[in-house]
Amino acid sequence: SGYRKVLEENRKLYNQVQDLKGNIRVYCRVRPFLPGQPSGLSVVEATDDQTLTIPNPGKYGKGKKSFNFNKVFGPSASQEQVFSDTQPLIRSVLDGYNVCIFAYGQTGSGKTYTMTGPKELTTEGLGVNYRALGDLFQISEQRKDSICYEIYVQMIEIYNEQVRDLLVTDVNTLEIRNNSSNGVNVPNANLVPVTSTTEVIHLMTLGHKNRTVGSTAMNDRSSRSHSCLTVHVQGRDLTSGSTLRGCMHLVDLAGSERADKSEAIGDRLKEAQHINRSLSALGDVISSLAQKQSHVPYRNSKLTQLLQDSLGGQAKTLMFVHISPEPDALGETISTLKFAERVSTIELGAARTNK
Ligand code: ADP
């Protein structure tokens, strides 16, 4: 019957969510060639929904290389498909879990596309951030007879190890406080109540305008800051009066390319060094969590401090690793895959036998 199907579906979702606890999942997404680019020369191939293959690594190694992920999305995957595998994770925020979703990859590999969408936003193009909030609104509406939810967002940028509020136009540097009583760890950043996706789009548009952008040799509008949309959820059970709190960080990381590639000097070089340092601090935190080490080095960067409450323990973490298909990008693609390998609890790089 229909009812049994719903139960079955719920159990499946529940199991997936339980799987995610304390673990990091890694999803890989390959960007399509862009209009105007010569196509058909992709250096990577999504051989199945969990395997990415580099048929010919050239100077980076002999013979084809395969990498396994929890999920691989090829260049034709839609925003909706990418989101549907993220949904159970997001829903658990309403049950009081902390969740962290990152977009990692070199500049131009599609991080912003996954998290936000294309420059000209369409309904189909809406990225994970909007869809996630949309889901939270929808489910809180469905549960409104038993639980009263309040949803708030913050939008923060980390640039050169300084934390800034993206929802105000004046430059300000904020402090991170972990273990605050209300779970808000950047207490002086705007915390805006939201009730609809339209409001979120409005806020994020403002935030993106305020985000630091400059120019490098690789991409003249590349972002060299980490931006983070944080969602705070508070739910009150209308019968018992008990409350729960969940938090979700949606992070569009700065480009992972190495400084020497972008021919950076002066300020650009300093930015690149800050980025490299904070991304490796993130890698260190995640890999020490994956190895269940007793000391987790959260305090080595502002980024890991910001995310501390949502990494490890009962929190659920998902990393989207972005891959560019171009031959020029192969060196960066390989170092991106090495990063993924370092933070993954699944065995990556172990070539699968061909089936
Ligand atoms: P990043 O944030 O990693 O620097 P972007 O998200 O800005 O990269 O992507 C670079 C360009 O590629 C943008 O023009 C974006 O719209 C386009 N793009 C990225 N991923 C996709 C995709 N999956 N499908 C279509 N276009 C994409």
Boltz pocket constraint, residues with backbone or C-beta under 6 A from the ligand:
constraints:
  - pocket:
      binder: B
      contacts: [[A, 30], [A, 31], [A, 32], [A, 34], [A, 75], [A, 77], [A, 105], [A, 106], [A, 107], [A, 108], [A, 109], [A, 110], [A, 111], [A, 112], [A, 113], [A, 114], [A, 117], [A, 118], [A, 119], [A, 222], [A, 223], [A, 255], [A, 322]]
      max_distance: 6.0
